[in-house]
Amino acid sequence: MKHIRYIVCHPSKIALFYKDSALKVLLFFLLFVSILIGTMAAKTFTNQFFSNDDIDYIISLVDKNKDDINVSYKDYKLTGDSVAIKDTNYECYILTGDETKITNPGLIMFLRENSANVYYGYRLIGNIEYKNIGSNYQYSITNVRANNNIDRYNFRCFFHDLLSVSNTGYALTVFLSNIISLFQYYLIFSIIVLFVYSYFINPTISVNVRLKLLIYDSLVYFIVMFFTFAFQISFLQYVALFIPLIYCNVTFSHIIRVRR
């Protein structure tokens, strides 16, 4: 289609679409946005965010804790003393903790007697009853710290299941955060900045025509962001912020006069 070819490859010819209706402009905007959001969703919700490294780190926090941790897990039930294990990235409250006063945006786990809540970014991403997470792992944290192989393995499996159940909620939080950031930067750089910049290039164009052409120019932002998420090329997100300025410059510098 000519519109897509010009939007992607020929910004100098975008001015030819100045008579397009607002509905047509909106449909092309939604087309590019839908492709990008679909790609972001596919990449995000198929990703396993928690790895063995995360579990190893949690175990290392348990090992480094100087307090006695008298906690056991058996028959889908945690028993023992209340204890908090935490650092700047992880917080794990065992049989303790006030879930109404979360101040850390990182990963926080509240392990209750029969269930656990997992938070990330101040949002609840997992609510798990132990009886639903699989095998009846049995361990004592005292034995875990004493390098008992069976208890250490069961402890690892327990946290693996907790984090696996929380993966979808974590992915949703990441996805929504990315969507918000995506449109924040789009609004600031691709619309407001472009609108002002276009006046310096060509101040004679009417507002309604200017907006149509700017939206077409700004769609390159979604194209570059598509490659950013599809191929995990992070530096392209910075390219995506500035390439609409180049397209805007090319489009408006090629316009001599546009009538309504």
Long-range contacts (C-beta under 8 A, 24 or more apart in sequence): 3-28, 4-28, 7-216, 7-219, 7-220, 8-220, 8-223, 11-217, 11-220, 11-246, 11-247, 11-248, 11-250, 11-251, 12-250, 12-251, 12-254, 14-213, 14-216, 14-217, 14-247, 14-251, 15-213, 15-251, 15-252, 15-254, 15-255, 15-258, 17-212, 17-213, 17-216, 18-209, 18-212, 18-213, 18-258, 20-212, 22-212, 25-212, 25-215, 25-216, 28-216, 28-219, 29-215, 29-219, 32-219, 32-222, 32-223, 33-222, 35-222, 35-226, 36-182, 36-222, 36-225, 36-226, 36-229, 37-179, 39-226, 39-229, 39-230, 40-175, 40-178, 40-179, 40-182, 40-229, 41-175, 43-229, 43-230, 43-232, 44-171, 44-174, 44-175, 44-178, 45-168, 45-171, 45-172, 45-175, 47-171, 48-167, 49-167, 49-170, 49-171, 49-174, 50-163, 50-164, 50-166, 50-167, 50-170, 54-107, 54-163, 55-156, 55-159, 55-160, 55-163, 57-89, 57-90, 58-85, 58-90, 58-92, 58-159, 59-144, 59-152, 59-155, 59-156, 59-159, 61-85, 61-86, 61-87, 61-90, 61-92, 62-141, 62-144, 62-145, 62-155, 63-145, 68-142, 69-94, 69-141, 69-142, 69-145, 70-141, 70-142, 71-95, 71-140, 71-141, 72-138, 72-139, 72-140, 72-141, 73-130, 73-137, 73-138, 73-139, 73-140, 73-154, 73-158, 74-136, 74-138, 75-136, 75-138, 76-114, 76-129, 76-130, 76-131, 76-136, 77-113, 77-114, 77-130, 78-111, 78-112, 78-113, 78-114, 78-130, 79-113, 80-141, 109-162, 116-162, 118-162, 118-163, 118-166, 118-169, 120-166, 120-169, 120-170, 120-173, 121-173, 121-177, 123-169, 123-173, 124-169, 125-166, 125-168, 125-169, 125-170, 125-172, 125-173, 126-162, 126-165, 126-166, 126-169, 126-170, 128-162, 128-165, 128-166, 133-158, 133-161, 133-162, 133-165, 134-161, 182-225, 185-240, 185-241, 186-218, 186-221, 186-222, 189-221, 189-241, 189-242, 189-244, 190-218, 190-221, 190-241, 190-244, 191-215, 191-218, 193-245, 194-218, 194-244, 194-245, 194-248, 197-245, 197-248, 197-249, 198-248, 198-252, 201-248, 201-249, 201-252, 201-253, 202-252, 202-253, 202-255, 204-257, 204-258, 205-252, 205-255, 205-258, 206-258, 206-260, 208-260, 209-258, 209-260, 213-251, 213-252, 214-248, 216-251, 217-244, 217-247, 217-248, 217-251, 218-244, 218-247, 220-244, 220-247
